[in-house]
């Protein structure tokens, strides 16, 4: 006979299937489906593209879309469909890398600075300054000072995205640190590291994941813009921005050079945005959109 | 923003002093922000991998070129001295000289600023005129198909990059329908009709994201106001719908809207660079893009400082105006 009655075990919440969830949030479903397709396209690009994206064929230049070249050919006779397929790789790689990097940096800086007042004052002034510089100009400046490579592009896009993430994490930390369960943890002798990792970090994840999807969308757009302006992905790599930069000269004769990469680009960003909006509604209805 | 017990709407001495203190603090933090911006711009050149002089000189430069650039930019002096000298120059309005053309950066930007300001201004006006009523309408009919349409448009506006939309407009309206010129810029001082026709497509292209942003925040902040009692009272006493929505509801909802318009200027500035490039408008954006290709860092640096300054200043003015106008912020 136990002296203390065991607490009643909570009834397990009925698990709802993916089908239910997708029907409830059709926009998330649409975003997820498009994005998954795009990831598959990026991974299996060599099997999907029916031509080598770099294969030059001067006799076949500027051909409109046809049965052999679905999206036509560009000014060097390269297959636009193959290049658009391979372009998925650059965009998704840059988008995911920037989202991951800025989340990692934003989380660590935001968590620590939310807890250490002295550091916070300095960090926030730096973040304010960084936010005052338009993201595209900051990225342009950084790229103009280093050699063109995908890595440079990722760094140059990540740095302007960091302040918003830091501010978000910090604001969550500032509201959490006033709450009783933190006091309880402190009085039980928990150190700063334990409080941050066990009590604060899990509570920041929902808004951070939502913000990370918006960062991913904006990173994909900025990569395309930088490449389009000639300050991004090296021109020998097929990316949608590069394709449009090369196609712009032929806007009067070859609409397909601009339309298809633009379509792919918009579709991917739309998918990520839909996913983000859906996640926001499910995870954190209070989070306001601040995707600049 | 703290809401205390209702106070008499009277500006006494203590109140004025508190307001002045608030404004001075805002100005102070603006100065700090601009100092940090300057530090960043300066540090970027020196933190970049490799010798900054060699980076600026480019891949085909000789040793003499690099040495010439180094002494021209003062890169052979100690770092703190370089920063102070550089900061002193900026404060007296000297942003250095272009490496490519050897002309003062201030002069180069001055020559190109008119089309940029014109495009930014028309876009801002156009966007606010379109987006605020759209947002109000969506909030008023929240949940209806109109609302869903406006919100879908907003998501689309965030997703289609400026230059993609710009080319769709060019292909449809300039190449196929031939209604408007494909590219170029006509100054409003030379020919106003030509100016309007040359700026129409760029304004539309650049405006889409901005409209999406403003419409969304307008809808959200109107929704918070629209169900309050005094709005129902205004309705009940027979005021026209327009008067209720635009005068009674929009006014208290306007703080987040105007703040977002101010923050969105950063987006607008980034977009201007791209839009000018697409439509071959000879503005500051084109100057910047040409500078990237020539690795003319002093120009890029000057453009960043000026645009960040404009951005920070606009937001400072918005803050101060609201501190003066809105009693909820003062208390």
Interface residues (C-beta under 8 A of the other chain):
Chain A: X125 X126 X128 X129 X130 X131 X132 X133 X134 X135 X136 X137 X138 X140 X141 X142 X143 X144 X145 X146 X217 X221 X224 X225 X228 X229 X230 X231 X244 X248 X251 X252 X255 X258 X259 X262 X265 X266 X269 X270 X273 X274 X277 X288 X289 X290 X291 X292
Chain B: X29 X32 X33 X34 X35 X36 X37 X39 X40 X41 X44 X45 X48 X49 X50 X52 X55 X56 X155 X156 X158 X159 X160 X161 X162 X163 X164 X167 X168 X170 X171 X175 X182 X213 X216 X220 X263 X264 X266 X267 X269 X270 X273 X274 X277 X278 X288 X289 X291 X292 X293 X295 X297 X300 X301 X303 X304 X307 X308 X311 X312
